[in-house]
């Protein structure tokens, strides 16, 4: 999809990128990572000709970027930056509609596209009339992603898009991003300085240092076989445990050990069904399968009659499908839960992940690493 051929870029006497050869696969997320000044952002910006190389060529689908009009090229590539860059005097709707209007789409098509994208980034239609200053940082970043996807580009360039977001919202955005990518399958070039983010989001990682490409491979291969001491240090001493970040909750979600019921189901009916099946948890779903609450039998407490009470929760703890096993384990320990419902980004129940499954995977990682 994207091919760097012997790319070199200088700024004065300094070589920012030196003889870069790199082929990025269609529909994949490639993470560019390395220390400040290593050339990763320059490499990203050369794809849409915000920076032109001094030597070499970049091909997109076999066509040189220098055979394309720069403005036309940029309109065909989505671009998301840390500062987001929303137009403050435009509503959310008009920000997302910017590129489709430049492409002269009709307004009905634009309206459908904007509302589809707002739903995709988990912002409902009520946000369309808001302005950037009325949004949180995480919400603005979601609008920035929607705007970059508005004209349905094949390629998405992302320059540390979540770097300025607080840690809690960053995790939420990362998980939403992975689920969106499952649907849209764009070719994504993603610059980051965070190795944990690179491991979590990337299909492949390109590690750069002093303008040179040090290692380019799948995440699992880099974790197992770092090219040199520089890569080892970048990965950190816990690189073996980082392998758990490659495992997602969705892969361990099971459809057993619980029942589901409509959100308006009667408590007595749920208790009866739980007791008949020897279970203690019922998840309450709306007509679209979205998790709305749960009932559980409190086995640690007894009424004077000797019966265990049944308790309703309207907002049970949960994890999204693309949450890593390390994050899932952390959430379980934090909230004292041995099982958590696994949901899509829209809250649709996929199954339940159990603590035992995570411990088994931790043991497997330890065995595979010789621990």
C-alpha positions as CSV (number, residue, x, y, z in Angstrom):
1,X,0.0,0.0,0.0
2,X,2.8,2.4,1.0
3,X,6.4,1.9,0.0
4,X,9.4,4.0,1.0
5,X,12.2,3.6,-1.5
6,X,15.7,4.8,-0.3
7,X,14.2,7.9,1.3
8,X,16.6,10.5,2.7
9,X,15.7,13.8,4.2
10,X,18.1,16.5,5.5
11,X,17.4,19.7,7.4
12,X,20.6,21.8,6.8
13,X,23.5,19.6,7.7
14,X,21.4,17.2,9.8
15,X,20.1,14.0,8.4
16,X,16.6,13.4,9.7
17,X,15.9,10.2,7.7
18,X,18.6,8.2,6.1
19,X,18.0,5.8,3.2
20,X,14.6,4.5,4.5
21,X,13.3,1.4,2.8
22,X,9.9,0.3,4.2
23,X,6.8,-1.4,2.9
24,X,3.5,-0.9,4.8
25,X,0.8,-3.5,4.2
26,X,-2.7,-2.6,3.2
27,X,-5.3,-2.6,6.0
28,X,-2.6,-2.7,8.8
29,X,-1.6,-0.4,11.6
30,X,2.1,0.4,11.4
31,X,3.5,2.1,14.5
32,X,6.6,4.4,14.1
33,X,8.4,4.7,17.3
34,X,11.8,6.0,18.6
35,X,13.3,8.8,20.7
36,X,12.8,12.5,19.9
37,X,14.5,13.5,16.7
38,X,14.7,9.9,15.3
39,X,12.8,10.8,12.1
40,X,9.5,9.2,12.8
41,X,7.3,12.3,12.3
42,X,9.3,13.4,9.3
43,X,8.7,9.9,7.8
44,X,5.0,10.2,8.4
45,X,4.7,13.8,6.9
46,X,6.5,12.7,3.7
47,X,3.6,10.4,2.8
48,X,1.3,13.3,2.2
49,X,4.1,15.7,1.1
50,X,3.9,18.0,4.1
51,X,7.6,17.4,3.9
52,X,9.4,16.4,0.7
53,X,12.3,14.0,0.7
54,X,15.7,15.0,-0.7
55,X,16.3,11.6,-2.2
56,X,14.2,8.5,-3.0
57,X,10.5,8.0,-3.7
58,X,7.3,7.0,-1.9
59,X,4.7,4.9,-3.8
60,X,1.1,4.6,-2.9
61,X,-0.6,1.6,-4.6
62,X,2.4,1.6,-7.0
63,X,2.1,5.3,-8.0
64,X,4.7,7.8,-7.0
65,X,3.4,10.6,-4.8
66,X,5.4,13.0,-7.0
67,X,3.1,12.1,-9.9
68,X,0.1,13.4,-7.9
69,X,-1.0,17.0,-7.2
70,X,-0.1,17.7,-3.6
71,X,-3.5,19.1,-2.7
72,X,-5.3,16.1,-4.4
73,X,-3.0,13.7,-2.5
74,X,-3.7,15.3,0.9
75,X,-7.5,15.2,0.3
76,X,-7.2,11.5,-0.3
77,X,-5.3,10.8,3.0
78,X,-6.8,11.2,6.5
79,X,-4.6,13.1,9.0
80,X,-4.9,13.2,12.8
81,X,-2.5,15.2,15.0
82,X,-2.1,15.6,18.7
83,X,-3.3,19.2,18.7
84,X,-6.4,17.9,16.8
85,X,-6.8,21.2,14.8
86,X,-10.6,21.5,14.8
87,X,-11.9,24.8,13.4
88,X,-13.2,26.6,16.6
89,X,-15.8,28.6,14.7
90,X,-17.3,25.5,13.0
91,X,-19.7,23.1,14.7
92,X,-18.8,19.5,15.1
93,X,-21.0,18.7,12.1
94,X,-19.2,21.3,9.9
95,X,-15.8,20.2,11.1
96,X,-16.5,16.6,10.0
97,X,-18.2,17.7,6.8
98,X,-15.2,19.8,5.7
99,X,-13.6,17.3,3.3
100,X,-16.8,15.9,1.8
101,X,-17.8,19.5,0.9
102,X,-14.4,20.0,-0.7
103,X,-15.1,16.9,-2.7
104,X,-18.5,18.4,-3.6
105,X,-20.7,15.7,-2.1
106,X,-24.3,16.5,-1.9
107,X,-25.6,17.6,1.5
108,X,-27.8,14.6,2.1
109,X,-24.9,12.3,1.6
110,X,-22.8,14.5,3.9
111,X,-25.4,14.4,6.6
112,X,-25.6,10.6,6.5
113,X,-21.8,10.3,6.6
114,X,-21.3,12.7,9.5
115,X,-23.9,11.0,11.7
116,X,-22.5,7.6,10.8
117,X,-19.0,8.7,11.8
118,X,-20.2,10.3,15.0
119,X,-21.9,7.0,15.9
120,X,-18.7,5.1,15.0
121,X,-16.6,7.2,17.4
122,X,-19.3,6.8,20.1
123,X,-20.6,10.4,20.0
124,X,-24.4,10.6,19.5
125,X,-26.1,13.0,17.1
126,X,-26.6,15.6,19.8
127,X,-22.9,16.5,19.5
128,X,-23.3,17.6,15.9
129,X,-24.4,21.1,16.9
130,X,-21.8,21.6,19.6
131,X,-18.6,23.6,19.1
132,X,-15.0,22.4,20.0
133,X,-14.8,24.5,23.1
134,X,-17.9,22.7,24.5
135,X,-16.1,19.4,24.3
136,X,-13.6,17.6,26.5
137,X,-10.2,16.7,25.1
138,X,-11.2,13.1,24.5
139,X,-14.3,14.2,22.7
140,X,-12.4,16.6,20.5
141,X,-10.0,13.8,19.6
142,X,-12.9,11.6,18.6
143,X,-14.2,14.4,16.3
144,X,-10.7,14.8,14.9
145,X,-10.8,11.1,14.0
146,X,-14.2,11.3,12.5
147,X,-13.1,14.3,10.4
148,X,-10.1,12.4,9.1
149,X,-12.3,9.5,8.1
150,X,-15.0,11.7,6.5
151,X,-14.1,11.3,2.9
152,X,-13.4,7.6,3.4
153,X,-9.6,7.7,2.7
154,X,-7.6,4.5,2.2
155,X,-4.8,5.9,4.3
156,X,-4.8,7.4,7.7
157,X,-1.8,9.3,9.1
158,X,-1.8,9.7,12.9
159,X,0.8,11.8,14.7
160,X,0.7,11.0,18.4
161,X,-3.1,11.5,18.4
162,X,-3.6,10.4,22.0
163,X,-0.5,11.9,23.5
164,X,-2.2,14.9,25.1
165,X,-5.1,12.9,26.5
166,X,-5.2,11.9,30.2
167,X,-4.4,8.2,30.9
168,X,-8.0,7.1,31.5
169,X,-9.4,8.6,28.4
170,X,-6.4,7.5,26.4
171,X,-7.2,3.8,27.2
172,X,-10.8,4.4,26.2
173,X,-9.8,6.0,22.9
174,X,-7.2,3.3,22.1
175,X,-9.8,0.6,22.6
176,X,-12.4,2.5,20.5
177,X,-9.8,3.0,17.8
178,X,-9.0,-0.7,17.6
179,X,-12.7,-1.6,17.3
180,X,-13.2,1.0,14.6
181,X,-10.2,-0.3,12.7
182,X,-11.8,-3.8,12.8
183,X,-14.7,-2.3,10.8
184,X,-12.9,0.1,8.4
185,X,-9.6,-1.7,7.7
186,X,-7.6,1.4,6.8
187,X,-3.9,1.5,6.1
188,X,-2.7,3.4,9.2
189,X,0.7,5.0,9.9
190,X,0.8,5.9,13.6
191,X,3.6,7.9,15.3
192,X,4.0,7.4,19.0
193,X,6.7,7.7,21.7
194,X,4.9,5.2,24.0
195,X,6.1,1.6,23.6
196,X,3.0,0.3,25.4
197,X,0.8,2.1,22.9
198,X,2.8,0.7,20.0
199,X,2.5,-2.8,21.4
200,X,-1.2,-2.5,22.1
201,X,-2.3,-0.9,18.8
202,X,0.2,-2.1,16.2
203,X,0.1,-4.9,13.7
204,X,3.8,-4.1,13.0
205,X,6.3,-1.7,14.6
206,X,9.0,0.3,12.8
207,X,11.6,1.3,15.4
208,X,13.8,4.2,14.4
209,X,16.9,5.8,15.9
210,X,19.0,8.7,14.5
211,X,17.2,8.6,11.2
212,X,17.8,4.9,10.7
213,X,15.3,2.1,10.7
214,X,16.5,-0.3,13.4
215,X,13.9,-3.0,13.3
216,X,10.6,-3.6,11.5
217,X,8.5,-6.6,12.2
218,X,5.3,-7.9,13.9
219,X,4.8,-6.9,17.5
220,X,5.2,-10.5,18.7
221,X,8.4,-11.0,16.8
222,X,10.0,-7.8,18.1
223,X,9.0,-8.7,21.7
224,X,10.5,-12.2,21.3
225,X,13.6,-11.2,19.3
226,X,14.7,-7.5,19.7
227,X,17.3,-6.6,17.1
228,X,19.9,-5.1,19.5
229,X,20.4,-3.5,22.9
230,X,18.7,-0.3,21.8
231,X,15.5,-2.1,21.0
232,X,15.8,-4.1,24.2
233,X,16.1,-0.9,26.2
234,X,13.1,0.6,24.4
235,X,10.9,-2.4,25.1
236,X,11.8,-2.2,28.8
237,X,12.6,-4.9,31.4
238,X,9.0,-6.2,31.4
239,X,8.9,-7.0,27.7
240,X,8.0,-10.6,28.4
241,X,4.9,-9.4,30.3
242,X,4.1,-7.0,27.4
243,X,3.2,-10.1,25.5
244,X,0.0,-10.2,27.5
245,X,-0.9,-6.8,25.8
246,X,-1.2,-8.7,22.5
247,X,-4.0,-10.8,24.0
248,X,-7.4,-9.2,24.0
249,X,-10.4,-9.8,26.2
250,X,-12.6,-10.7,23.2
251,X,-10.4,-13.8,22.6
252,X,-11.2,-15.2,26.1
253,X,-14.8,-14.2,26.4
254,X,-17.2,-17.1,27.0
255,X,-20.9,-17.4,26.8
256,X,-21.4,-19.6,29.9
257,X,-21.7,-19.1,33.6
258,X,-24.4,-16.5,33.4
259,X,-27.8,-15.8,32.0
260,X,-29.2,-12.8,30.2
261,X,-32.6,-11.1,30.6
262,X,-34.5,-8.1,29.4
263,X,-33.6,-4.9,31.3
264,X,-37.2,-4.8,32.7
265,X,-37.3,-8.4,33.9
266,X,-38.8,-9.1,37.3
267,X,-36.4,-9.9,40.1
268,X,-38.3,-12.9,41.2
269,X,-38.3,-14.4,37.7
270,X,-34.5,-13.9,37.5
271,X,-33.9,-15.4,40.9
272,X,-35.8,-18.5,40.0
273,X,-33.9,-19.0,36.7
274,X,-30.6,-18.5,38.4
275,X,-31.4,-21.0,41.1
276,X,-32.6,-23.6,38.6
277,X,-29.4,-23.3,36.6
278,X,-27.1,-23.0,39.7
279,X,-25.8,-19.6,38.6
280,X,-25.4,-16.3,40.4
281,X,-25.2,-13.6,37.7
282,X,-27.8,-12.3,35.2
283,X,-26.9,-9.5,32.8
284,X,-29.7,-7.2,31.8
285,X,-29.8,-6.2,28.1
286,X,-31.9,-3.9,26.0
287,X,-33.5,-4.9,22.7
288,X,-30.2,-4.3,20.9
289,X,-28.2,-6.5,23.2
290,X,-26.6,-3.5,25.0
291,X,-25.6,-4.1,28.6
292,X,-27.9,-2.1,31.0
293,X,-27.2,-3.7,34.3
294,X,-27.0,-7.0,36.2
295,X,-28.5,-9.0,39.0
296,X,-26.3,-11.1,41.2
297,X,-27.0,-13.3,44.2
298,X,-24.9,-12.1,47.1
299,X,-23.6,-15.4,48.4
300,X,-21.6,-13.6,51.2
301,X,-24.8,-12.3,52.9
302,X,-27.9,-14.1,54.3
303,X,-31.3,-12.8,55.2
304,X,-32.9,-13.8,58.5
305,X,-34.7,-16.4,56.5
306,X,-31.4,-17.9,55.5
307,X,-31.9,-16.8,51.9
308,X,-29.1,-15.0,50.0
309,X,-30.3,-11.6,48.7
310,X,-30.4,-10.8,45.0
311,X,-28.9,-7.4,44.2
312,X,-29.4,-5.2,41.1
313,X,-26.6,-2.9,39.7
314,X,-27.3,-0.4,37.0
315,X,-23.7,0.2,35.9
316,X,-21.7,-3.0,36.4
317,X,-18.0,-2.9,35.8
318,X,-17.1,-4.1,32.3
319,X,-14.2,-4.3,29.7
320,X,-14.3,-3.6,26.0
321,X,-13.5,-6.3,23.5
322,X,-10.0,-5.0,22.7
323,X,-8.9,-4.4,26.2
324,X,-5.6,-6.2,26.8
325,X,-5.3,-9.1,29.3
326,X,-3.0,-6.9,31.5
327,X,-5.6,-4.1,31.7
328,X,-8.4,-6.6,32.3
329,X,-6.5,-8.2,35.1
330,X,-5.8,-4.8,36.6
331,X,-9.5,-3.9,36.5
332,X,-10.5,-7.2,38.1
333,X,-8.1,-6.8,40.9
334,X,-9.0,-3.1,41.4
335,X,-12.7,-3.9,41.7
336,X,-12.5,-7.3,43.4
337,X,-14.3,-9.1,40.5
338,X,-13.5,-12.6,39.3
339,X,-15.4,-12.1,36.1
340,X,-16.3,-9.2,33.9
341,X,-18.7,-8.7,31.0
342,X,-17.0,-8.0,27.7
343,X,-18.7,-5.4,25.5
344,X,-18.3,-3.8,22.2
345,X,-17.6,0.0,21.9
346,X,-21.4,0.5,21.8
347,X,-21.9,-1.6,25.0
348,X,-23.2,-4.7,23.3
349,X,-22.5,-7.8,25.4
350,X,-20.0,-10.3,23.8
351,X,-19.5,-12.6,26.7
352,X,-17.7,-12.9,30.0
353,X,-14.0,-13.1,30.8
354,X,-13.0,-15.0,33.9
355,X,-10.0,-14.5,36.2
356,X,-9.0,-18.1,35.8
357,X,-8.6,-17.7,32.1
358,X,-6.2,-14.8,32.6
359,X,-4.1,-16.7,35.1
360,X,-3.8,-19.6,32.7
361,X,-2.6,-17.3,30.0
362,X,-0.1,-15.7,32.5
363,X,1.3,-19.2,33.2
364,X,1.6,-19.9,29.5
365,X,3.6,-16.7,28.9
366,X,5.8,-17.6,31.8
367,X,6.5,-21.1,30.4
368,X,7.1,-19.8,26.9
369,X,9.6,-17.3,28.2
370,X,11.4,-19.9,30.4
371,X,10.2,-18.3,33.7
